[in-house]
Amino acid sequence: MAVSQSSVSTWSSKQVSGWLKQEGFGQYVELLCSKHRVDGPSLLTLGEADLREPPLGLTVLGDIKRLALALRRLQRQNQEQLEELGIGLGGLGAAAGGHRACHRDDSGDHRADRRCNGGERVCNGAGRCQVDCGVSELWSGSRPRSGTELEEDQCHIHSTGDRKCLLGRLDPELWKTVVSSVYVMLVFGFTSFVMVIVHDRVPDMTIYPPLPDIFLDSVPRIPWAFAMAEACGLILVYIFLLVLLLHKHRSIILRRLCSLIGTVFLLRCVTMFVTSLSVPGQHLQCSSKMYGDTWSKVQRVLAIWSGFGMTLNGVDTCGDYMFSGHTVVLTILNFFITEYTPRSWHLIHTISWVLNLFGIFFILAAHEHYSIDVFIAFYITTRLFLYYHTLANTRAFQHSRRARIWFPMFSFFECNVNGPVHNQYNWPFSGPACMKSLIG
């Protein structure tokens, strides 16, 4: 009779023995169930190290590997029950035997170093090296662990320089999210200040007419298009806020969004301050030296800051052309929505991409930016997003000296987030009960 695998955490030793027989390991029923009284919860935490080492001490290699694989399948099928027990798939390595040392000869291959993800190597006089690292005991051969297995890893570099990996849940680190939020708001304030400065320096349209642009010269201006671009952006904001509300790792996602938007807009401040382009269309009523005294400039900065630079909020600016801030926001919201929702959510992804691309088209159709402004904004935003997430998903880079020197903010925000952030959802409030049962 087949044993149901829907609620392994409630199994008794008798049901575990039934599962062992069903999987073809009946010869170990006496050892595991009678002698060591293994029940459902303890079965879910078993790993290959437990099978090899005392008190179980299995000696047949084929049986060890096959049973470890069967246990792994069972654990994957009951991941939610593991989380209820306070153990993620990545945390099974600690439960199964904790840390181990990886060795190799200097003349040998480098697989040990790869398995340890760049851990500290300590060499003795005999030329034999030890890599002190935290690895899951569910490692199988030279196969790298999957993203699910890496999800719960937490690594720290101690004051001694040793790299230790502790296994547990992803820490939301709310204080870092607050820091990133303050960072992006300060960048927005600085951007508003730079926009006022460049407005005072905007070239005279009678002397410097709009530059030649293939798209702007070919497509007639649509007066209402820029409002439609901002409407696309608002819809993307609402979709992202809904995803953020329901995502289990919302704090990490918000932190990443703030750090990326802040960095791109800081770069935008530099580019639009260094080079002042002529206005892209004669319809724009721009004149330099509009804000003579300091108080009027401060008021203008506050108006741009509070209105988020949106024409829907009554904010009109000139001179901030290299590169398009609206394109940055549209693109980065699209990428965050598609990154932090399951691949099977095709409708959401399609809507997100359509809003992103139509928003870019409307920006150009309104003749509010040159084509190069939009292209550069899209390119920089997408490259930075992909580069950031590649580093964040690769543990070897997170604790490297190069990352700490060249990307100090990345190292600060991501030092305790090792591996991919998987798309898991829960309802953040205590009620209503129907939402709690529907989402989790």
LUMMAR-581235 format. One record per residue (C-alpha): residue in three letters; residue number from 1; x, y, z. Coordinates in Angstrom, 1 decimal. Example, Ala and Ser with C-alpha at 12.3 -4.5 7.8 and 13.67 -1.06 7.14 Angstrom:
<recs>
ALA / 1 / 12.3 / -4.5 / 7.8
SER / 2 / 13.7 / -1.1 / 7.1
</recs>
This chain:
<recs>
MET / 1 / 0.0 / 0.0 / 0.0
ALA / 2 / 1.4 / 3.4 / -1.0
VAL / 3 / 2.3 / 5.8 / 1.8
SER / 4 / 0.8 / 9.3 / 1.5
GLN / 5 / 3.5 / 12.0 / 1.4
SER / 6 / 1.2 / 14.9 / 2.0
SER / 7 / 1.9 / 15.4 / 5.7
VAL / 8 / 5.3 / 13.8 / 6.5
SER / 9 / 5.8 / 15.9 / 9.6
THR / 10 / 2.9 / 14.0 / 11.3
TRP / 11 / 4.3 / 10.5 / 10.4
SER / 12 / 5.0 / 8.0 / 13.1
SER / 13 / 7.9 / 5.5 / 13.0
LYS / 14 / 5.5 / 2.9 / 11.5
GLN / 15 / 4.7 / 5.2 / 8.6
VAL / 16 / 8.4 / 5.9 / 8.1
SER / 17 / 9.0 / 2.2 / 7.9
GLY / 18 / 6.2 / 1.9 / 5.3
TRP / 19 / 7.9 / 4.7 / 3.2
LEU / 20 / 11.3 / 2.9 / 3.5
LYS / 21 / 9.8 / -0.3 / 2.2
GLN / 22 / 8.0 / 1.5 / -0.6
GLU / 23 / 11.3 / 3.1 / -1.7
GLY / 24 / 13.2 / -0.2 / -1.6
PHE / 25 / 15.1 / 0.3 / 1.7
GLY / 26 / 13.3 / -2.3 / 3.8
GLN / 27 / 16.6 / -3.6 / 5.1
TYR / 28 / 17.1 / -0.4 / 7.0
VAL / 29 / 13.7 / -0.4 / 8.8
GLU / 30 / 15.1 / -2.1 / 11.8
LEU / 31 / 18.0 / 0.3 / 12.1
LEU / 32 / 16.1 / 3.5 / 11.5
CYS / 33 / 12.7 / 2.9 / 12.9
SER / 34 / 13.1 / 0.3 / 15.7
LYS / 35 / 16.6 / 1.1 / 17.0
HIS / 36 / 16.7 / 4.9 / 16.5
ARG / 37 / 12.9 / 5.6 / 16.4
VAL / 38 / 13.0 / 7.9 / 13.3
ASP / 39 / 9.6 / 9.5 / 12.8
GLY / 40 / 8.3 / 12.0 / 10.2
PRO / 41 / 10.0 / 15.2 / 11.4
SER / 42 / 13.4 / 13.5 / 12.0
LEU / 43 / 13.1 / 11.9 / 8.6
LEU / 44 / 12.7 / 15.3 / 6.9
THR / 45 / 15.9 / 16.5 / 8.5
LEU / 46 / 18.1 / 13.5 / 7.6
GLY / 47 / 21.0 / 14.1 / 5.2
GLU / 48 / 23.7 / 12.1 / 3.6
ALA / 49 / 26.1 / 12.9 / 6.5
ASP / 50 / 23.7 / 11.4 / 8.9
LEU / 51 / 23.6 / 8.2 / 6.9
ARG / 52 / 27.3 / 7.9 / 6.7
GLU / 53 / 28.3 / 8.9 / 10.2
PRO / 54 / 27.6 / 7.2 / 13.6
PRO / 55 / 25.2 / 6.3 / 15.0
LEU / 56 / 23.7 / 5.1 / 11.7
GLY / 57 / 27.0 / 4.4 / 9.9
LEU / 58 / 25.7 / 3.0 / 6.6
THR / 59 / 28.6 / 1.4 / 4.7
VAL / 60 / 27.1 / 0.6 / 1.2
LEU / 61 / 27.8 / 3.5 / -1.0
GLY / 62 / 25.0 / 2.8 / -3.5
ASP / 63 / 22.4 / 2.6 / -0.7
ILE / 64 / 23.7 / 5.8 / 0.9
LYS / 65 / 23.4 / 7.7 / -2.4
ARG / 66 / 20.0 / 6.3 / -3.3
LEU / 67 / 18.6 / 6.9 / 0.1
ALA / 68 / 20.0 / 10.4 / 0.2
LEU / 69 / 18.3 / 11.2 / -3.2
ALA / 70 / 15.0 / 9.7 / -2.0
LEU / 71 / 15.2 / 11.9 / 1.2
ARG / 72 / 16.0 / 14.9 / -1.0
ARG / 73 / 12.9 / 14.3 / -3.1
LEU / 74 / 10.8 / 13.9 / 0.0
GLN / 75 / 12.2 / 17.2 / 1.5
ARG / 76 / 11.5 / 19.1 / -1.7
GLN / 77 / 7.9 / 17.8 / -1.8
ASN / 78 / 7.4 / 19.0 / 1.8
GLN / 79 / 9.2 / 22.3 / 1.8
GLU / 80 / 6.4 / 24.1 / 3.5
GLN / 81 / 6.5 / 21.6 / 6.4
LEU / 82 / 10.2 / 22.1 / 6.7
GLU / 83 / 9.7 / 25.9 / 7.0
GLU / 84 / 7.0 / 25.3 / 9.7
LEU / 85 / 9.7 / 23.3 / 11.6
GLY / 86 / 12.0 / 26.2 / 11.2
ILE / 87 / 14.3 / 24.5 / 8.7
GLY / 88 / 14.7 / 25.6 / 5.1
LEU / 89 / 16.2 / 23.3 / 2.4
GLY / 90 / 19.4 / 25.3 / 2.7
GLY / 91 / 19.4 / 24.8 / 6.4
LEU / 92 / 19.4 / 21.0 / 6.2
GLY / 93 / 23.2 / 21.0 / 5.8
ALA / 94 / 23.6 / 22.3 / 9.3
ALA / 95 / 21.1 / 19.8 / 10.7
ALA / 96 / 22.8 / 17.1 / 8.9
GLY / 97 / 26.3 / 17.6 / 10.2
GLY / 98 / 27.2 / 21.3 / 10.0
HIS / 99 / 30.5 / 22.5 / 8.6
ARG / 100 / 33.2 / 20.4 / 7.1
ALA / 101 / 36.7 / 21.1 / 5.7
CYS / 102 / 37.5 / 20.7 / 2.0
HIS / 103 / 41.0 / 19.6 / 1.2
ARG / 104 / 43.2 / 19.5 / -1.9
ASP / 105 / 46.8 / 19.3 / -2.8
ASP / 106 / 48.3 / 22.4 / -4.5
SER / 107 / 49.2 / 20.2 / -7.4
GLY / 108 / 45.6 / 18.8 / -7.6
ASP / 109 / 42.5 / 20.2 / -9.2
HIS / 110 / 40.5 / 23.1 / -7.9
ARG / 111 / 37.1 / 21.5 / -7.3
ALA / 112 / 37.4 / 21.9 / -3.6
ASP / 113 / 37.9 / 25.7 / -3.9
ARG / 114 / 34.9 / 25.9 / -6.2
ARG / 115 / 32.7 / 23.9 / -3.8
CYS / 116 / 33.6 / 26.2 / -1.0
ASN / 117 / 32.7 / 29.3 / -2.9
GLY / 118 / 35.9 / 31.1 / -2.3
GLY / 119 / 36.3 / 30.3 / 1.4
GLU / 120 / 39.6 / 31.1 / 3.2
ARG / 121 / 42.4 / 28.7 / 2.4
VAL / 122 / 44.9 / 27.8 / 5.2
CYS / 123 / 48.0 / 26.0 / 4.0
ASN / 124 / 50.5 / 24.1 / 6.2
GLY / 125 / 54.2 / 23.5 / 5.6
ALA / 126 / 53.6 / 20.2 / 3.8
GLY / 127 / 51.9 / 22.0 / 1.0
ARG / 128 / 48.5 / 20.7 / 1.9
CYS / 129 / 45.7 / 23.3 / 1.9
GLN / 130 / 42.4 / 23.4 / 3.8
VAL / 131 / 39.5 / 25.5 / 2.8
ASP / 132 / 37.3 / 26.3 / 5.8
CYS / 133 / 33.8 / 26.7 / 4.6
GLY / 134 / 30.2 / 26.0 / 5.3
VAL / 135 / 28.6 / 23.6 / 2.8
SER / 136 / 25.5 / 21.5 / 2.8
GLU / 137 / 26.0 / 17.9 / 3.6
LEU / 138 / 23.5 / 17.2 / 1.0
TRP / 139 / 26.2 / 17.9 / -1.6
SER / 140 / 26.3 / 15.3 / -4.2
GLY / 141 / 29.6 / 14.8 / -6.0
SER / 142 / 30.9 / 17.9 / -7.7
ARG / 143 / 27.4 / 19.2 / -8.6
PRO / 144 / 26.9 / 22.9 / -7.5
ARG / 145 / 23.9 / 23.4 / -5.3
SER / 146 / 20.7 / 24.8 / -6.8
GLY / 147 / 19.3 / 28.2 / -6.1
THR / 148 / 16.7 / 26.7 / -3.7
GLU / 149 / 19.5 / 25.1 / -1.7
LEU / 150 / 21.4 / 28.3 / -1.5
GLU / 151 / 18.4 / 30.4 / -0.5
GLU / 152 / 18.8 / 30.1 / 3.2
ASP / 153 / 22.6 / 30.4 / 3.5
GLN / 154 / 23.9 / 33.2 / 5.7
CYS / 155 / 27.6 / 33.8 / 5.5
HIS / 156 / 29.7 / 36.1 / 7.7
ILE / 157 / 33.4 / 37.1 / 7.7
HIS / 158 / 34.6 / 37.1 / 11.2
SER / 159 / 37.2 / 39.5 / 12.7
THR / 160 / 39.8 / 36.8 / 12.4
GLY / 161 / 39.3 / 36.7 / 8.6
ASP / 162 / 37.7 / 33.3 / 8.6
ARG / 163 / 34.6 / 32.9 / 6.5
LYS / 164 / 31.9 / 31.0 / 8.2
CYS / 165 / 28.5 / 30.0 / 6.7
LEU / 166 / 25.6 / 29.8 / 9.0
LEU / 167 / 22.4 / 28.3 / 7.7
GLY / 168 / 19.0 / 29.9 / 8.4
ARG / 169 / 16.3 / 32.1 / 7.1
LEU / 170 / 16.9 / 35.2 / 5.1
ASP / 171 / 17.2 / 38.1 / 7.4
PRO / 172 / 14.9 / 41.1 / 6.3
GLU / 173 / 17.3 / 43.6 / 8.0
LEU / 174 / 14.7 / 46.3 / 8.1
TRP / 175 / 17.2 / 48.9 / 9.3
LYS / 176 / 19.1 / 48.5 / 6.0
THR / 177 / 15.8 / 49.0 / 4.1
VAL / 178 / 15.3 / 52.3 / 6.0
VAL / 179 / 18.8 / 53.4 / 5.1
SER / 180 / 18.2 / 52.7 / 1.4
SER / 181 / 14.9 / 54.6 / 1.6
VAL / 182 / 16.6 / 57.6 / 3.1
TYR / 183 / 19.3 / 57.3 / 0.5
VAL / 184 / 16.9 / 57.4 / -2.5
MET / 185 / 14.9 / 60.3 / -1.0
LEU / 186 / 18.2 / 62.3 / -0.5
VAL / 187 / 19.1 / 61.5 / -4.1
PHE / 188 / 15.7 / 62.7 / -5.3
GLY / 189 / 16.2 / 65.9 / -3.4
PHE / 190 / 19.7 / 66.4 / -4.9
THR / 191 / 18.3 / 65.6 / -8.4
SER / 192 / 15.6 / 68.4 / -7.9
PHE / 193 / 18.4 / 70.8 / -7.0
VAL / 194 / 20.4 / 69.9 / -10.0
MET / 195 / 17.3 / 70.3 / -12.2
VAL / 196 / 16.8 / 73.8 / -11.0
ILE / 197 / 20.5 / 74.6 / -11.8
VAL / 198 / 20.4 / 73.2 / -15.3
HIS / 199 / 17.1 / 75.0 / -16.0
ASP / 200 / 18.9 / 78.2 / -15.3
ARG / 201 / 21.6 / 77.1 / -17.9
VAL / 202 / 19.2 / 75.9 / -20.6
PRO / 203 / 20.5 / 77.1 / -24.1
ASP / 204 / 18.5 / 79.9 / -25.8
MET / 205 / 16.1 / 78.4 / -28.3
THR / 206 / 16.6 / 81.2 / -30.8
ILE / 207 / 20.4 / 80.5 / -30.9
TYR / 208 / 20.4 / 76.8 / -30.3
PRO / 209 / 17.4 / 75.1 / -32.1
PRO / 210 / 16.4 / 71.5 / -31.4
LEU / 211 / 19.1 / 69.0 / -32.5
PRO / 212 / 18.4 / 66.7 / -35.5
ASP / 213 / 16.7 / 63.4 / -34.3
ILE / 214 / 15.4 / 60.7 / -36.6
PHE / 215 / 12.4 / 59.8 / -34.5
LEU / 216 / 11.4 / 63.3 / -33.5
ASP / 217 / 11.8 / 64.5 / -37.1
SER / 218 / 9.7 / 61.6 / -38.4
VAL / 219 / 6.9 / 61.4 / -35.9
PRO / 220 / 4.6 / 64.3 / -35.3
ARG / 221 / 4.2 / 65.5 / -31.7
ILE / 222 / 1.2 / 64.1 / -29.7
PRO / 223 / 0.3 / 66.7 / -27.0
TRP / 224 / -1.3 / 64.2 / -24.6
ALA / 225 / 1.4 / 61.5 / -25.0
PHE / 226 / 3.6 / 62.6 / -22.0
ALA / 227 / 0.6 / 62.3 / -19.6
MET / 228 / 0.0 / 58.8 / -21.0
ALA / 229 / 3.6 / 57.9 / -20.3
GLU / 230 / 3.2 / 58.9 / -16.7
ALA / 231 / -0.1 / 57.0 / -16.5
CYS / 232 / 1.8 / 53.9 / -17.6
GLY / 233 / 4.3 / 54.6 / -14.9
LEU / 234 / 1.6 / 54.9 / -12.2
ILE / 235 / 0.0 / 51.6 / -13.3
LEU / 236 / 3.5 / 49.9 / -13.0
VAL / 237 / 3.9 / 51.5 / -9.5
TYR / 238 / 0.6 / 50.0 / -8.4
ILE / 239 / 1.5 / 46.5 / -9.7
PHE / 240 / 4.9 / 46.7 / -8.0
LEU / 241 / 3.4 / 47.8 / -4.7
LEU / 242 / 1.0 / 44.8 / -4.8
VAL / 243 / 3.9 / 42.4 / -5.6
LEU / 244 / 5.9 / 44.0 / -2.8
LEU / 245 / 3.1 / 43.7 / -0.3
LEU / 246 / 2.6 / 40.0 / -0.9
HIS / 247 / 6.2 / 38.9 / -1.3
LYS / 248 / 7.8 / 37.2 / 1.6
HIS / 249 / 11.1 / 39.0 / 1.1
ARG / 250 / 9.6 / 42.4 / 0.6
SER / 251 / 12.2 / 44.2 / 2.7
ILE / 252 / 15.1 / 42.9 / 0.5
ILE / 253 / 13.2 / 43.8 / -2.7
LEU / 254 / 12.5 / 47.3 / -1.5
ARG / 255 / 16.1 / 47.8 / -0.4
ARG / 256 / 17.3 / 46.7 / -3.9
LEU / 257 / 14.9 / 49.0 / -5.7
CYS / 258 / 15.9 / 52.0 / -3.6
SER / 259 / 19.6 / 51.4 / -4.0
LEU / 260 / 19.3 / 50.9 / -7.8
ILE / 261 / 17.0 / 53.9 / -8.4
GLY / 262 / 19.1 / 56.1 / -6.2
THR / 263 / 22.3 / 55.1 / -8.0
VAL / 264 / 20.9 / 55.7 / -11.5
PHE / 265 / 19.5 / 59.1 / -10.6
LEU / 266 / 22.8 / 60.1 / -9.0
LEU / 267 / 24.5 / 59.3 / -12.3
ARG / 268 / 21.7 / 61.3 / -14.1
CYS / 269 / 22.6 / 64.3 / -11.9
VAL / 270 / 26.1 / 64.2 / -13.2
THR / 271 / 25.3 / 63.8 / -16.9
MET / 272 / 22.6 / 66.5 / -17.1
PHE / 273 / 24.8 / 68.9 / -15.1
VAL / 274 / 27.9 / 68.4 / -17.2
THR / 275 / 26.2 / 68.7 / -20.6
SER / 276 / 23.3 / 71.1 / -21.4
LEU / 277 / 21.4 / 70.1 / -24.5
SER / 278 / 19.1 / 72.4 / -26.4
VAL / 279 / 15.4 / 71.7 / -25.9
PRO / 280 / 14.0 / 68.9 / -28.2
GLY / 281 / 10.9 / 70.8 / -29.3
GLN / 282 / 9.7 / 74.3 / -30.0
HIS / 283 / 6.6 / 73.7 / -28.0
LEU / 284 / 8.6 / 73.7 / -24.7
GLN / 285 / 8.5 / 77.1 / -23.1
CYS / 286 / 12.0 / 77.2 / -21.6
SER / 287 / 14.0 / 80.2 / -20.7
SER / 288 / 17.2 / 80.5 / -18.6
LYS / 289 / 17.6 / 82.5 / -15.4
MET / 290 / 14.0 / 81.9 / -14.3
TYR / 291 / 14.8 / 81.7 / -10.6
GLY / 292 / 16.8 / 84.8 / -9.7
ASP / 293 / 16.9 / 84.7 / -5.9
THR / 294 / 17.9 / 81.8 / -3.6
TRP / 295 / 14.4 / 81.5 / -1.9
SER / 296 / 12.7 / 81.1 / -5.3
LYS / 297 / 15.2 / 78.3 / -6.2
VAL / 298 / 14.5 / 76.5 / -2.9
GLN / 299 / 10.8 / 76.7 / -3.5
ARG / 300 / 11.3 / 75.3 / -6.9
VAL / 301 / 13.4 / 72.4 / -5.6
LEU / 302 / 10.8 / 71.6 / -3.0
ALA / 303 / 8.0 / 71.7 / -5.7
ILE / 304 / 9.9 / 69.3 / -7.9
TRP / 305 / 10.8 / 67.0 / -5.0
SER / 306 / 7.3 / 66.8 / -3.6
GLY / 307 / 5.8 / 66.3 / -7.1
PHE / 308 / 8.3 / 63.6 / -8.0
GLY / 309 / 9.1 / 65.5 / -11.2
MET / 310 / 5.7 / 64.5 / -12.8
THR / 311 / 3.7 / 66.8 / -15.1
LEU / 312 / 0.6 / 65.2 / -13.6
ASN / 313 / 1.5 / 66.8 / -10.4
GLY / 314 / 2.0 / 70.2 / -12.1
VAL / 315 / 5.8 / 70.0 / -12.4
ASP / 316 / 7.4 / 71.2 / -15.7
THR / 317 / 11.1 / 71.1 / -16.1
CYS / 318 / 13.6 / 72.0 / -18.8
GLY / 319 / 17.3 / 71.1 / -19.4
ASP / 320 / 17.2 / 67.6 / -17.7
TYR / 321 / 17.7 / 65.7 / -21.0
MET / 322 / 20.7 / 63.5 / -20.6
PHE / 323 / 19.1 / 61.1 / -19.7
SER / 324 / 15.4 / 60.4 / -19.3
GLY / 325 / 14.3 / 59.9 / -15.7
HIS / 326 / 10.8 / 58.7 / -16.7
THR / 327 / 12.4 / 55.9 / -18.8
VAL / 328 / 14.5 / 54.9 / -15.8
VAL / 329 / 11.4 / 54.5 / -13.6
LEU / 330 / 9.3 / 52.7 / -16.2
THR / 331 / 12.1 / 50.2 / -17.0
ILE / 332 / 13.3 / 49.5 / -13.4
LEU / 333 / 9.7 / 48.9 / -12.2
ASN / 334 / 9.1 / 46.5 / -15.2
PHE / 335 / 12.3 / 44.6 / -14.4
PHE / 336 / 11.5 / 44.3 / -10.7
ILE / 337 / 7.9 / 43.1 / -11.4
THR / 338 / 9.1 / 40.4 / -13.8
GLU / 339 / 12.0 / 39.4 / -11.6
TYR / 340 / 10.0 / 38.9 / -8.4
THR / 341 / 7.0 / 37.2 / -9.8
PRO / 342 / 6.9 / 33.5 / -11.0
ARG / 343 / 7.8 / 32.8 / -14.6
SER / 344 / 4.3 / 31.3 / -15.1
TRP / 345 / 2.6 / 34.6 / -14.5
HIS / 346 / 2.7 / 35.4 / -18.2
LEU / 347 / -0.2 / 37.9 / -18.1
ILE / 348 / 1.5 / 40.1 / -15.5
HIS / 349 / 4.8 / 40.0 / -17.3
THR / 350 / 3.1 / 40.8 / -20.6
ILE / 351 / 1.2 / 43.8 / -19.1
SER / 352 / 4.4 / 45.0 / -17.5
TRP / 353 / 6.4 / 44.9 / -20.7
VAL / 354 / 3.6 / 46.5 / -22.7
LEU / 355 / 3.4 / 49.4 / -20.2
ASN / 356 / 7.2 / 49.8 / -20.2
LEU / 357 / 7.5 / 49.9 / -24.0
PHE / 358 / 4.4 / 52.0 / -24.6
GLY / 359 / 5.5 / 54.4 / -21.9
ILE / 360 / 8.8 / 54.9 / -23.7
PHE / 361 / 7.0 / 55.4 / -27.0
PHE / 362 / 4.8 / 58.1 / -25.4
ILE / 363 / 7.8 / 59.9 / -24.1
LEU / 364 / 9.3 / 60.1 / -27.6
ALA / 365 / 5.9 / 60.9 / -29.2
ALA / 366 / 5.5 / 63.9 / -26.8
HIS / 367 / 8.9 / 65.2 / -28.0
GLU / 368 / 9.9 / 65.7 / -24.4
HIS / 369 / 13.2 / 63.9 / -24.8
TYR / 370 / 15.7 / 63.1 / -27.6
SER / 371 / 15.8 / 59.5 / -28.7
ILE / 372 / 19.4 / 59.1 / -27.3
ASP / 373 / 18.1 / 60.2 / -23.9
VAL / 374 / 15.6 / 57.3 / -23.8
PHE / 375 / 18.0 / 54.8 / -25.3
ILE / 376 / 20.8 / 55.6 / -22.8
ALA / 377 / 18.3 / 55.5 / -19.9
PHE / 378 / 17.0 / 52.1 / -20.9
TYR / 379 / 20.5 / 50.7 / -21.5
ILE / 380 / 22.0 / 52.0 / -18.2
THR / 381 / 19.0 / 50.9 / -16.1
THR / 382 / 18.8 / 47.3 / -17.6
ARG / 383 / 22.6 / 46.8 / -17.4
LEU / 384 / 22.8 / 48.0 / -13.8
PHE / 385 / 19.8 / 45.8 / -12.8
LEU / 386 / 21.2 / 42.7 / -14.4
TYR / 387 / 24.7 / 43.4 / -13.1
TYR / 388 / 23.5 / 44.0 / -9.5
HIS / 389 / 21.4 / 40.8 / -9.5
THR / 390 / 24.2 / 38.7 / -11.0
LEU / 391 / 26.5 / 39.8 / -8.2
ALA / 392 / 23.7 / 39.3 / -5.6
ASN / 393 / 23.0 / 35.8 / -6.9
THR / 394 / 26.7 / 34.7 / -7.0
ARG / 395 / 28.0 / 34.2 / -3.5
ALA / 396 / 31.6 / 34.2 / -4.5
PHE / 397 / 31.4 / 37.9 / -5.4
GLN / 398 / 29.5 / 39.1 / -2.4
HIS / 399 / 32.4 / 38.8 / 0.1
SER / 400 / 35.2 / 39.4 / -2.3
ARG / 401 / 37.7 / 42.3 / -1.7
ARG / 402 / 37.0 / 43.7 / -5.2
ALA / 403 / 33.3 / 44.0 / -4.5
ARG / 404 / 33.9 / 45.8 / -1.2
ILE / 405 / 36.2 / 48.3 / -2.9
TRP / 406 / 34.3 / 49.0 / -6.1
PHE / 407 / 30.8 / 48.4 / -4.9
PRO / 408 / 30.7 / 49.4 / -1.2
MET / 409 / 27.0 / 50.1 / -1.2
PHE / 410 / 26.2 / 46.7 / -2.8
SER / 411 / 28.5 / 44.9 / -0.2
PHE / 412 / 26.7 / 46.8 / 2.6
PHE / 413 / 23.2 / 45.9 / 1.5
GLU / 414 / 23.8 / 42.4 / 0.3
CYS / 415 / 26.4 / 41.0 / 2.7
ASN / 416 / 23.9 / 38.8 / 4.5
VAL / 417 / 21.7 / 37.9 / 1.4
ASN / 418 / 23.5 / 34.9 / -0.1
GLY / 419 / 22.1 / 33.5 / -3.3
PRO / 420 / 18.8 / 34.2 / -5.2
VAL / 421 / 15.8 / 35.6 / -3.4
HIS / 422 / 13.0 / 33.1 / -4.3
ASN / 423 / 9.5 / 34.1 / -5.1
GLN / 424 / 7.5 / 33.1 / -2.0
TYR / 425 / 4.4 / 35.0 / -0.9
ASN / 426 / 2.5 / 35.5 / 2.3
TRP / 427 / -0.2 / 37.8 / 3.6
PRO / 428 / 1.5 / 40.3 / 5.9
PHE / 429 / -1.6 / 41.0 / 8.1
SER / 430 / -3.4 / 39.0 / 10.7
GLY / 431 / -6.7 / 39.1 / 8.9
PRO / 432 / -8.9 / 38.4 / 7.1
ALA / 433 / -8.6 / 34.7 / 7.5
CYS / 434 / -9.6 / 34.0 / 3.9
MET / 435 / -6.6 / 36.0 / 2.6
LYS / 436 / -4.3 / 34.3 / 5.0
SER / 437 / -5.4 / 30.8 / 3.9
LEU / 438 / -5.4 / 31.8 / 0.2
ILE / 439 / -1.9 / 33.4 / 0.1
GLY / 440 / -0.2 / 31.9 / 3.1
</recs>
